[in-house]
Amino acid sequence: METIILNNGVEMPLIGYGLFKVDPMESERCVRDALSVGYRMIDTAQFYANEEQVGNAVAECGIPREELFIVTKVWMNHGGESASLASIEESLRRLKTDYVDLVLVHQPYGDYYGIYRALETAYAQGKARAIGLSNFYDARFADLVYHTDVKPAVDQLETNVFSQQNTMREQLAETDTRLMAWGPMGQGKYDFFTHPVLT
């Protein structure tokens, strides 16, 4: 599996298995199947309601924890530093691990400053190897990133042939923040004839 190096030196697989919209009842089996065919990055979130199933699959897969790269995201209803820290602890419990490899602020709404401060604390405590953002565009990204102690390692954005994020790529490069794609296959919602390929 090819990897990239994040701005804090952490190595992240280039390809991961995402669990958005995967039924929690199917998630454990899906993660086991993904791991069995070579995936080593698993991307979940508090909002997906399948962290526990991911944890079960990871605990039973027989692959050493240090060979896996687990990503989760803090949902906006956990706004505020203390509530977000508590939610990260709960995610760790559900995922059956002492740390996650990457934790993200899921959306730029609510008290995302407080959520990011909690991520910085989790990072300092070794409960997250890297921290970052999800769905932060333009002004929201700039507003947060230039007021933090730890620069985000990634910003996870919808990125595919129809949504290439050229402007955001330039903005992310200023802080050496990596673009992490969600929906890289377009989620079946794009029609070639009505959405021309961007350049």
C-alpha positions in Angstrom: 0.0 0.0 0.0 1.4 3.4 -1.0 1.5 6.1 1.7 2.0 9.8 2.1 3.7 11.7 4.9 1.6 14.2 6.7 2.9 17.6 8.0 3.7 16.1 11.4 5.7 13.1 10.0 2.9 10.6 10.3 2.6 8.1 7.4 -0.9 7.7 6.0 -2.1 5.1 3.4 -3.2 6.7 0.1 -6.3 4.6 -0.1 -8.9 3.9 2.6 -12.2 2.3 3.2 -14.9 4.8 4.1 -18.0 3.9 6.0 -20.3 6.8 5.2 -23.9 5.5 4.7 -22.8 1.9 5.5 -25.5 0.3 7.6 -24.2 -0.3 11.2 -25.6 -3.8 10.9 -23.3 -4.4 7.9 -20.3 -2.3 9.0 -18.4 -5.0 10.9 -18.6 -7.5 8.0 -17.6 -4.7 5.5 -14.6 -3.7 7.5 -13.5 -7.3 7.9 -13.8 -7.8 4.2 -11.9 -4.6 3.4 -9.1 -5.5 5.7 -8.9 -9.0 4.2 -8.3 -7.6 0.7 -5.6 -5.2 1.8 -7.1 -2.0 3.1 -5.3 -0.6 6.1 -7.0 2.8 6.5 -10.6 2.7 7.8 -12.5 6.0 7.9 -15.5 6.3 10.2 -17.2 9.0 12.2 -19.3 9.6 15.3 -22.1 10.6 13.0 -22.0 7.3 11.0 -23.1 5.4 14.2 -20.8 2.5 13.3 -17.6 3.1 15.4 -18.4 0.2 17.6 -18.7 -2.2 14.7 -15.4 -0.9 13.3 -13.8 -1.5 16.7 -15.2 -5.1 16.7 -13.7 -5.8 13.3 -10.4 -4.3 14.1 -10.1 -6.1 17.4 -10.8 -9.5 15.7 -8.9 -9.1 12.4 -5.6 -10.3 13.7 -3.7 -7.4 12.1 -1.4 -5.6 14.5 -2.9 -2.3 15.6 0.2 -0.4 14.4 -0.4 -1.6 10.9 -3.8 0.0 10.7 -4.8 3.6 10.2 -8.1 4.5 11.9 -9.8 7.8 11.2 -12.8 9.2 13.0 -14.6 12.6 13.2 -16.1 14.6 16.0 -19.7 15.7 15.2 -20.8 19.3 15.7 -23.2 18.5 18.5 -20.2 18.0 20.7 -19.2 21.6 20.5 -17.0 23.0 23.2 -13.7 21.7 24.3 -14.8 19.6 27.3 -17.8 18.0 25.4 -15.6 17.2 22.4 -12.8 15.6 24.6 -15.5 13.4 26.3 -16.8 12.4 22.8 -13.2 11.5 21.7 -12.9 9.3 24.8 -16.2 7.6 23.9 -15.0 7.1 20.3 -11.8 5.4 21.6 -14.0 3.2 23.8 -16.2 2.2 20.9 -13.2 1.7 18.5 -11.5 -0.5 21.2 -8.3 1.4 20.9 -6.1 3.7 23.0 -5.6 6.1 20.1 -6.8 7.0 16.6 -4.4 7.8 13.8 -6.4 10.8 12.6 -9.3 12.6 14.1 -11.2 15.4 12.3 -13.6 18.2 13.0 -16.5 16.8 10.9 -18.2 20.1 9.8 -17.5 23.8 10.1 -20.6 24.5 12.2 -21.3 25.1 15.8 -18.3 25.6 18.1 -15.7 24.2 15.8 -13.1 26.2 17.6 -13.8 24.3 20.8 -13.8 21.0 18.9 -10.4 21.8 17.4 -9.0 22.7 20.7 -10.1 19.3 22.0 -8.4 17.7 19.0 -5.2 19.6 19.9 -5.5 18.3 23.5 -6.0 14.7 22.3 -3.0 15.1 20.0 -0.9 16.3 22.9 -2.0 13.4 25.0 -1.2 10.8 22.4 -4.8 9.9 21.8 -4.6 11.1 18.2 -1.5 10.7 16.0 -2.7 13.5 13.7 -5.6 15.9 13.6 -7.5 17.8 10.9 -10.7 19.1 9.3 -13.5 17.8 7.1 -15.6 20.0 4.8 -13.8 23.2 5.6 -13.7 25.5 2.5 -12.1 28.9 1.8 -12.8 31.4 4.6 -13.8 28.7 7.2 -10.5 26.9 6.6 -8.5 30.2 6.8 -10.4 31.4 9.8 -9.5 28.3 11.8 -6.1 27.3 10.5 -4.4 30.6 11.3 -5.6 30.6 14.9 -4.3 27.2 15.9 -1.3 25.8 17.6 -1.3 22.5 15.6 -1.8 22.9 11.9 -4.4 20.5 10.5 -2.7 17.5 8.8 -5.6 17.1 6.3 -8.8 18.7 5.1 -11.2 16.0 3.9 -13.3 17.4 1.0 -15.4 16.0 -1.8 -12.9 15.4 -4.5 -13.3 13.6 -7.8 -13.0 14.2 -11.5 -16.1 16.5 -11.3 -15.0 18.3 -8.2 -11.2 18.7 -8.3 -10.8 21.4 -5.6 -8.2 23.3 -7.5 -8.6 26.5 -5.5 -8.6 24.7 -2.2 -5.4 22.8 -3.2 -3.6 26.1 -3.4 -4.9 27.2 0.0 -4.1 23.9 1.7 -0.5 24.0 0.3 0.1 27.2 2.3 0.0 25.2 5.5 1.2 21.9 4.1 -2.3 20.5 4.8 -3.1 17.4 2.7 -6.3 17.1 0.7 -8.0 13.9 1.7 -10.8 13.0 -0.7 -14.3 11.8 0.2 -16.6 10.7 -2.6 -13.6 10.0 -5.0 -15.8 8.0 -7.3 -18.5 10.7 -7.4 -21.0 8.6 -5.3 -22.9 7.9 -8.5 -24.5 11.4 -8.4 -22.7 12.9 -11.4 -23.8 12.6 -15.0 -21.0 13.1 -17.5 -23.3 14.9 -19.9 -24.5 17.5 -17.4 -21.3 17.8 -15.4 -18.3 18.4 -17.7 -14.9 17.4 -16.5 -13.1 20.2 -14.8 -9.5 21.1 -15.7 
